[in-house]
């Protein structure tokens, strides 16, 4: 048995650099022996998180997304930086996925606690989305997800890809190292694999 990883981008834009980046990371994870599920956040039609909506009519897409997070041992997340932080789409998805399933206590955090994430960002800026990644690390740490040590940053993204291939040498070399670390850590920490 091997680690199950959920891979997605915080960008929903057609032709997104971050979608390209997480697609590459997902293939590295498969090469490292992981089982990878790739999703697109826009397919879940998530409304903005609203506690009243949660209480009266938990959205079907949000429940499906939460179930996917729960079913996986770790995550590969690529997110652009919007105004110095993570995208609203990504934060909203994390907020919905963090909500407890029916009958669970508020503190369960079943979708995140003890799981492993690899984070990355491609940006048209020379900083490669660093500020957004710092914020994403803080969010994931708050909900008790272990984040791999590497920051995969792809600056000047308009010049860093050739079609679907990442050609910037530094992130291209570091990405498989980070992904292998995520696979190893997720395998080691998974209660499903270590029962």
Secondary structure in CASP SS format (residue, H / E / C, confidence):
PFRMAT SS
TARGET T0000
AUTHOR 0000-0000-0000
METHOD secondary structure of the structure
MODEL  1
X C 1.00
X C 1.00
X C 1.00
X E 1.00
X E 1.00
X E 1.00
X E 1.00
X E 1.00
X E 1.00
X C 1.00
X C 1.00
X C 1.00
X C 1.00
X C 1.00
X C 1.00
X C 1.00
X H 1.00
X H 1.00
X H 1.00
X H 1.00
X H 1.00
X H 1.00
X H 1.00
X H 1.00
X H 1.00
X H 1.00
X H 1.00
X H 1.00
X H 1.00
X H 1.00
X H 1.00
X C 1.00
X C 1.00
X C 1.00
X E 1.00
X E 1.00
X E 1.00
X E 1.00
X C 1.00
X C 1.00
X H 1.00
X H 1.00
X H 1.00
X H 1.00
X C 1.00
X C 1.00
X C 1.00
X C 1.00
X C 1.00
X C 1.00
X H 1.00
X H 1.00
X H 1.00
X H 1.00
X H 1.00
X H 1.00
X C 1.00
X C 1.00
X C 1.00
X H 1.00
X H 1.00
X H 1.00
X H 1.00
X H 1.00
X H 1.00
X H 1.00
X H 1.00
X H 1.00
X H 1.00
X H 1.00
X H 1.00
X C 1.00
X C 1.00
X E 1.00
X E 1.00
X E 1.00
X E 1.00
X E 1.00
X C 1.00
X C 1.00
X C 1.00
X E 1.00
X C 1.00
X C 1.00
X E 1.00
X C 1.00
X C 1.00
X H 1.00
X H 1.00
X H 1.00
X H 1.00
X H 1.00
X H 1.00
X H 1.00
X H 1.00
X H 1.00
X H 1.00
X C 1.00
X C 1.00
X C 1.00
X C 1.00
X C 1.00
X C 1.00
X C 1.00
X C 1.00
X C 1.00
X C 1.00
X C 1.00
X C 1.00
X C 1.00
X C 1.00
X C 1.00
X C 1.00
X C 1.00
X C 1.00
X E 1.00
X E 1.00
X E 1.00
X E 1.00
X E 1.00
X E 1.00
X E 1.00
X C 1.00
X C 1.00
X C 1.00
X C 1.00
X C 1.00
X C 1.00
X C 1.00
X H 1.00
X H 1.00
X H 1.00
X H 1.00
X H 1.00
X H 1.00
X H 1.00
X H 1.00
X H 1.00
X H 1.00
X H 1.00
X H 1.00
X H 1.00
X C 1.00
X C 1.00
X C 1.00
X E 1.00
X E 1.00
X C 1.00
X C 1.00
X C 1.00
X C 1.00
X E 1.00
X E 1.00
X E 1.00
X C 1.00
X C 1.00
X H 1.00
X H 1.00
X H 1.00
X C 1.00
X E 1.00
X E 1.00
X C 1.00
X C 1.00
X E 1.00
X E 1.00
X C 1.00
X C 1.00
X H 1.00
X H 1.00
X H 1.00
X H 1.00
X H 1.00
X H 1.00
X H 1.00
X H 1.00
X H 1.00
X H 1.00
X H 1.00
X H 1.00
X H 1.00
X H 1.00
X H 1.00
X H 1.00
X H 1.00
X H 1.00
X H 1.00
X H 1.00
X H 1.00
X C 1.00
X C 1.00
X C 1.00
X C 1.00
X C 1.00
X C 1.00
END
